[in-house]
Amino acid sequence: MVASSDGMNHVFHRDFNRDYPLIAYGEGIYLVDKKGKRYMDASSGAIAANLGHGVTEIGEAMAAQAKQAGFVHTLRFETEVQHELAQAISQLAPRTLNHVYFTSTGSEANESAIKFAIQYHRDRGNSSKTITIGRWQSYHGNTMGSLSAGGDVLRRTPYLANLMQTEHVHSPYCHRCPYQRHFDQCKVKEQLDCVEEVERLIQEIGPENVASFICEPIIGSQQGAVVPPDSYLSQVRALCDRYDILLIIDEVMTGFGRTGHHFAIEAFKIEPDIITFGKGVSGGYAPLAGMIVSDRLVDSLKKYGKGKFIHGSTFSGHPVSLAAGRAALRYYKRHRLLDNSKKQGAYLLHKLHGLRDKHRTIGNIRGRGLLIGFEMMRDRHTDTFYEPTDRAAEQLNQIAMRLGVIFYPGSGTLDGIRGDHLLIGPPLTINETEVDELVYRLSLALVLFEQE
Ligand SMILES: Cc1ncc(COP(=O)(O)O)c(C=O)c1O
């Protein structure tokens, strides 16, 4: 903790009960604090620092852009870097998603997508279509709209009286199916039970009132890398088509190689109407996020909406952030980080399965690429979880930090309140020796945690 010259600490901390180490610098997958302690960043910060720390060429690209034109108001002007990055991102996205709208954070990206869906229907004379359907145990951000659409019970609770009108369905967490079904029973049906629930909800509130459905393709912070069954997203796509509802896929965490694909949706072979992105697009070097919108929606905006999305903010399309994004995308490609995400992700999964045999606290392990999670259990053999008051995942992460490795702990895995999980998402630059080191440190942390 640092005090200023007036003897006070002036930072409004994220948590006033904590003492935060001061980071001096980062290199590769490590962060080093002012006292010289090294932390292996096994969560890429908040699953954002995909390129690792201290990549000088990204800093240099940002500095060059800042010298050239540090701020440009996108209501009046555009920049070359904006055009280049928009083109590069749309080339990575599914075929008809070709129009990139930039924001600074993932929350704003989802806020923009939710609002754009409402405007889309309104422009076409369907002004009652205003409701967003989201899922419990999902996270789309902290602004009022994105918080409303998300299903993070603990974050929503203080603001319940202020949230937007949204509706929620259960997530496709087959390992703990909310309907107590076995997947083999469900998969032979025309529609999975959790998709039937979406259709029932649409009919209940009336399709004429529903603007969009939003979900993460692989559930990140709220359930720890839960992958849906193969057919889930295509069935949801079909429902959205049937009821004229826009499908928004939130790739803020999963985009840009995190799951071994440019976007996780690639593996499910569908085209959403909007993809939102953030975090990894700049490798975490600058606040940058946005949404990629389909040709169909932009054509409609031009035809029925006077060509103008009624939205926007000062830092949307900030050239220095965009320069970080452009340099980051080149870095992903040159260093073949998607391949490495797949390769090291498979190796990490394999090592975690080995570790599971030695620890009763490791439950179900899942994930894709370098987005991997596991259920933290009191005892896997008796299928018991810790109590929420134990704050098990957080405790494990505190121990891990003492041992010099940082994970991404989560709670509320089962129903928003109960259950814990640990998310592991190191920079996509990680090598095999570093994966070994990561797993070794995790095993030490688990031993201490189980003893304590
Ligand atoms: C899936 C997902 N969507 C949206 C967000 C919000 O992004 P931001 O924190 O940049 O506002 C996050 C952040 O963790 C996320 O994981």
PDBQT file of the ligand as one rigid body, heavy atoms in Angstrom, charges set to zero:
ROOT
HETATM    1  C1  LIG A 501     -18.160 -12.688 -21.309  1.00  0.00    +0.000 C 
HETATM    2  C2  LIG A 501     -17.918 -11.289 -20.830  1.00  0.00    +0.000 A 
HETATM    3  N1  LIG A 501     -18.664 -10.300 -21.327  1.00  0.00    +0.000 NA
HETATM    4  C3  LIG A 501     -18.486  -9.022 -20.934  1.00  0.00    +0.000 A 
HETATM    5  C4  LIG A 501     -17.543  -8.693 -20.001  1.00  0.00    +0.000 A 
HETATM    6  C5  LIG A 501     -17.378  -7.268 -19.558  1.00  0.00    +0.000 C 
HETATM    7  O1  LIG A 501     -16.207  -6.733 -20.084  1.00  0.00    +0.000 OA
HETATM    8  P1  LIG A 501     -15.525  -5.472 -19.388  1.00  0.00    +0.000 P 
HETATM    9  O2  LIG A 501     -15.075  -5.886 -18.038  1.00  0.00    +0.000 OA
HETATM   10  O3  LIG A 501     -14.408  -5.112 -20.329  1.00  0.00    +0.000 OA
HETATM   11  O4  LIG A 501     -16.544  -4.404 -19.328  1.00  0.00    +0.000 OA
HETATM   12  C6  LIG A 501     -16.740  -9.696 -19.453  1.00  0.00    +0.000 A 
HETATM   13  C7  LIG A 501     -15.726  -9.364 -18.432  1.00  0.00    +0.000 C 
HETATM   14  O5  LIG A 501     -15.241 -10.179 -17.695  1.00  0.00    +0.000 OA
HETATM   15  C8  LIG A 501     -16.938 -11.028 -19.873  1.00  0.00    +0.000 A 
HETATM   16  O6  LIG A 501     -16.217 -12.040 -19.374  1.00  0.00    +0.000 OA
ENDROOT
TORSDOF 0
